[in-house]
Amino acid sequence: MLIEMKISGLTIDPLTNTPIVILKDLEEKKAIPIWIGLFEASAIATEMEKISFARPMTHDLLNEILKTLEVQVTRVEINDLRNNTFFANIFMVKEGRDYVIDSRPSDALALALRAHAPIFVEQKVIDKSRNVDFGAKGTDQDQMQEEKLKEFLENMSPEEFGKYKM
């Protein structure tokens, strides 16, 4: 089952200093953290903040190419989580023909923002994400820290994201 979600914000993993994009469902009852690269986080953040540059950045360029070719991005789906790696597809249509392109979630999300396309996450991915190994060594203390991090990320409000600048 697909759950429509939105980008709730970006933050930094306090343990690894890695950017995290937080997706929340439209009712803000479910959340999913996805660890992403710094460049992808920057691409998402600049679009969220409506920052424009003199020259197009990569995701802006891709969006402009698609618009010029009259290709519409209809949705993005984060559809799997295997070995702590998220998988996504970008769904597009041109002249009535559907296309599905494999993508990293971070790139799919950056494009979805620019194309104003909805974001969906498979329920199984949300379920699996609750069991993601955040690198804990297996000790009780490590497991407690992992659970605290998961709880912290899932319960962050949009106002709190401003506290953790990248």
C-alpha positions in Angstrom: 0.0 0.0 0.0 1.3 3.4 -0.9 1.3 6.3 1.6 1.5 9.8 0.3 4.2 11.7 2.2 5.8 15.1 2.1 9.3 16.3 3.0 9.0 17.5 6.5 12.5 18.8 6.8 16.2 18.1 6.8 18.5 17.5 9.7 21.9 16.2 10.6 22.4 12.8 12.2 24.1 13.8 15.5 26.1 10.6 15.6 27.5 10.6 12.0 27.0 14.2 10.8 25.2 12.8 7.8 22.2 14.7 6.3 18.8 13.1 6.9 15.6 13.9 5.0 12.5 13.3 7.1 9.3 12.3 5.3 6.0 12.4 7.0 2.6 11.3 5.9 0.0 14.0 5.3 -1.6 13.4 8.7 1.8 13.5 10.3 1.2 10.1 12.0 4.0 8.3 10.2 7.6 9.4 9.6 10.6 7.9 7.8 14.2 9.2 8.0 16.4 8.6 4.9 20.1 9.2 5.2 21.3 11.1 2.1 24.5 12.7 0.7 25.5 16.3 1.3 25.0 17.4 -2.3 21.5 15.9 -2.5 20.6 17.4 0.8 21.7 20.8 -0.6 19.6 20.3 -3.7 16.5 19.5 -1.5 17.2 22.4 0.9 17.7 25.0 -1.9 14.4 24.0 -3.4 12.5 24.0 -0.1 13.9 27.4 0.7 13.2 28.7 -2.9 16.8 29.7 -3.4 17.8 30.2 -7.0 21.2 30.4 -8.6 22.4 32.3 -11.6 23.0 29.0 -13.4 20.9 25.9 -13.1 22.0 23.2 -10.7 21.8 19.5 -11.7 18.2 18.8 -10.5 17.0 22.1 -11.9 18.6 21.3 -15.3 16.9 17.8 -15.3 13.6 19.4 -14.5 14.0 21.9 -17.3 15.0 19.2 -19.8 11.9 17.2 -18.9 9.7 20.2 -19.3 11.2 21.2 -22.6 10.7 17.6 -23.9 7.1 17.8 -22.6 7.6 15.0 -20.1 5.5 15.3 -16.9 6.8 13.8 -13.6 3.6 12.3 -12.2 4.9 10.9 -8.9 7.8 9.5 -7.0 7.7 6.3 -5.1 10.1 5.0 -2.5 9.4 1.4 -2.9 12.0 -0.7 -1.2 14.6 -0.9 1.6 17.2 -3.6 1.2 20.5 -3.9 3.2 19.9 -0.4 4.7 19.6 1.1 1.2 16.4 2.8 0.0 15.1 2.4 -3.6 12.9 4.7 -5.5 11.2 5.1 -8.9 10.3 8.3 -10.8 7.0 8.0 -12.8 6.7 10.1 -15.9 4.4 10.4 -18.8 4.9 11.8 -22.3 2.2 11.8 -25.0 0.2 9.3 -23.0 3.1 6.8 -22.6 4.2 5.9 -19.1 7.8 5.6 -18.1 9.3 4.4 -14.8 12.9 5.3 -14.0 15.0 3.8 -11.2 16.4 6.4 -8.9 18.1 7.1 -5.6 15.5 8.5 -3.2 17.4 11.7 -2.7 17.5 12.5 -6.4 13.8 11.5 -6.8 12.8 13.8 -3.9 14.8 16.7 -5.3 13.1 16.3 -8.7 9.7 15.8 -7.1 10.0 19.1 -5.4 10.9 20.9 -8.6 8.2 19.2 -10.6 5.6 19.6 -7.9 5.0 15.9 -8.1 3.5 13.9 -5.2 5.8 11.6 -3.1 4.6 8.1 -2.0 6.3 5.5 0.2 5.3 1.8 0.3 4.0 0.8 3.7 6.5 -2.1 3.7 9.4 0.5 3.5 8.0 2.4 6.5 7.8 -0.9 8.4 11.3 -2.0 7.4 12.7 1.5 8.3 11.9 0.9 11.9 14.4 -1.9 11.8 17.2 -0.1 10.0 20.7 -0.8 11.5 22.1 2.6 12.3 25.5 1.2 13.0 25.0 0.1 16.6 27.6 -2.4 17.8 25.0 -4.6 19.5 25.5 -3.5 23.1 22.6 -2.6 25.2 23.8 1.0 25.4 24.2 1.2 21.6 20.7 -0.2 21.1 19.3 2.3 23.5 21.0 5.1 21.6 19.7 3.8 18.3 16.1 3.7 19.8 16.5 7.2 21.1 17.7 8.5 17.7 14.7 6.8 15.9 12.3 8.2 18.4 13.9 11.7 18.2 13.7 11.7 14.4 10.1 10.5 14.2 8.8 13.0 16.7 10.6 16.2 15.4 8.2 19.0 14.6 8.9 21.2 11.5 9.8 24.0 13.9 12.6 22.0 15.3 14.4 21.4 12.0 15.6 25.0 12.1 17.7 24.2 15.1 19.9 21.7 13.1 21.3 23.6 10.2 23.4 21.9 7.6 
